Amino acid sequence: MAEFIVRDARVDDCDEILRLIKGLAEFEKKLHLLRTDTETLKRDGFGEKKVFDCFVAEETQSTGRSRLAGYLMYMWSFTTLTGRFLYVEDLFVERDFRRKGVGSALWASAMKLALSWGCGYMQWMAKRGNTSGINFYKQLGALETNTNNLMTFTLDEDAMTTACSKIVSD
Ligand SMILES: CC(C)(COP(=O)(O)OP(=O)(O)OC[C@H]1O[C@@H](n2cnc3c(N)ncnc32)[C@H](O)[C@@H]1OP(=O)(O)O)[C@@H](O)C(=O)NCCC(=O)NCCS
């Protein structure tokens, strides 16, 4: 087992979290889409109207220097049918730390938290073809959600601006 601890992220982790976010974006070949910076993370994860929470896995070194090995970013969501649930936005473990239980430890922290709030489930998305991620989720017992006739919609910035200008006159 690697030497690491899982803890809640702190505002001074934002540079390191951004480094890991870049790692995930690179892994998913989406680096060119990345707009998030440290200031965004500070505002949206630690500011007055924060929208996400985050667990980090920190490598413990005898030198006292620390480095983050992975992170799990989550937010609370709610469905009127069953109440609160935990939505996982990102899970990423640095290559050197994989298959050492870091991802499991991060996920365990999220599961414990969700259970402590009486959540009926956790939810997240995975890209088809990400076999390592899918294998990780399957060994946890996760099932692919059958979305039946549900569709996911996205309204991008340009579409929002255009739609808004048509509806709102001022
Ligand atoms: C998926 C990921 C988070 C797993 O993290 P990890 O720290 O390596 O996971 P763990 O060591 O806790 O693995 C637990 C179990 O998951 C399964 N697993 C993990 N990685 C696997 C892989 N590459 N292939 C097959 N099974 C895997 C195994 O059953 C493993 O147990 P074992 O090592 O005793 O066989 C990590 O590989 C990662 O960051 N990948 C890139 C980003 C990513 O895919 N994130 C998920 C996006 S949806």
The ligand as an ORCA input file, in Angstrom:
! r2SCAN-3c Opt
* xyz 0 1
  C      -9.768      4.576    -12.160
  C      -8.733      5.008    -11.125
  C      -9.262      6.199    -10.359
  C      -8.490      3.850    -10.161
  O      -7.638      4.311     -9.116
  P      -6.637      3.318     -8.360
  O      -6.058      4.040     -7.216
  O      -5.683      2.745     -9.333
  O      -7.664      2.195     -7.873
  P      -7.436      1.082     -6.755
  O      -5.980      0.793     -6.583
  O      -8.164      1.483     -5.529
  O      -8.141     -0.165     -7.445
  C      -9.205     -0.902     -6.846
  C      -9.644     -1.992     -7.795
  O     -10.233     -1.430     -8.986
  C      -9.938     -2.280    -10.119
  N      -9.060     -1.553    -11.038
  C      -8.449     -0.369    -10.845
  N      -7.726     -0.020    -11.933
  C      -7.886     -1.016    -12.827
  C      -7.379     -1.250    -14.137
  N      -6.544     -0.382    -14.749
  N      -7.724     -2.394    -14.761
  C      -8.556     -3.288    -14.184
  N      -9.067     -3.131    -12.922
  C      -8.741     -2.003    -12.267
  C      -9.191     -3.479     -9.540
  O     -10.161     -4.454     -9.188
  C      -8.536     -2.879     -8.293
  O      -8.215     -3.854     -7.310
  P      -6.796     -4.635     -7.424
  O      -5.728     -3.610     -7.696
  O      -6.689     -5.291     -6.079
  O      -6.958     -5.599     -8.548
  C      -7.368      5.364    -11.805
  O      -6.994      4.301    -12.651
  C      -7.410      6.644    -12.612
  O      -7.261      7.742    -12.081
  N      -7.600      6.505    -13.917
  C      -7.598      7.667    -14.808
  C      -8.791      8.571    -14.573
  C     -10.098      7.844    -14.618
  O     -10.344      6.936    -15.403
  N     -10.998      8.283    -13.744
  C     -12.348      7.822    -13.734
  C     -13.066      8.638    -14.738
  S     -14.739      8.191    -14.887
*
